[in-house]
Amino acid sequence: VSFLFSTQAWHPRLEPELLVARNLNRNDWSAQFKLTWKMDGNWRLATGVDIFEGPADSLYGAYDNNDRVYTEVRYVF
């Protein structure tokens, strides 16, 4: 099961995203949070975090020790 929330309703230049995925057969899940700032017409700055939880032999649990925090700068042309 997965759930995606993304909106620009709060501010036209900020876009928060939340993606949560959960395995119904096992106790494992993944959550990805991201915030994108549209600096101007072509430039984007984003930061986020990906979290994986579950038993070591499960789909998301295999990545449990690989949670990450990231930033990205993007130029769209």
N, C-alpha and C positions, 0 to 999 in steps of 0.2 A: 504494500500500500504506500502511496506517495501523496504528498501535499505540497503544492507550490503556491507561494504568496508573493506577488510583485505588484507594486503600484507607483504611480507618479502623482497621486491625488494630494499628498501632503505638501509637496513642493515640486514645481515643474523641472527643476534641475537635479533633484535627488531621487534615486530609485533604489529603495530597499528590496532585497529578495530573500526569501526563506524557502529552502527545499528540505523537507523531512521525508525520509523513506524508512519504513519498518517492515521487517520480515514477520509474517504472521505465524510461521511454523516454529521459529526460534526467537530467543530474546536478543535480537541484534537490531541496530538501527544506525542511521546516518543523518546528520543535520549539517546543512551548508547555509551560512549566513553571508550576505554580500551587500555592500552599499556602494553604489556608483554615483559619482558627481559629474555632471555634464558641465565642464568648465566653460566651454564655448561651443561653437558649431561643430568643430571637428575633434576636439580633445576630450577624453574621458579619463577620470581617475577613479579607481575602485580599490576597495580593501575588503577582505573577507576572512572567514575561518571555516574549516571543514572538520567535523568531529565524527569519529567512528567508534562504536561501542558494541560489545558482544563477546561471546565465547571465541576462543582462538580458532576453532574449526568451522566458524560460520562465515557467511559472505562478508559482512561488515566487520566482524570481529577480527578477521585476518589482517585488517588494516588498523587495528586499535592503537598500535604504537606509532602510527603515521599521521596523526592529526596535524593540521597545518594552519598557519596564518600567512596571508599573502597580500601583496599590493600589486597593482598593475597600472600602467599608463598606456593609453591607446590613442592613436591618431587615426581617424576614419577619413578616407578620401574617396 
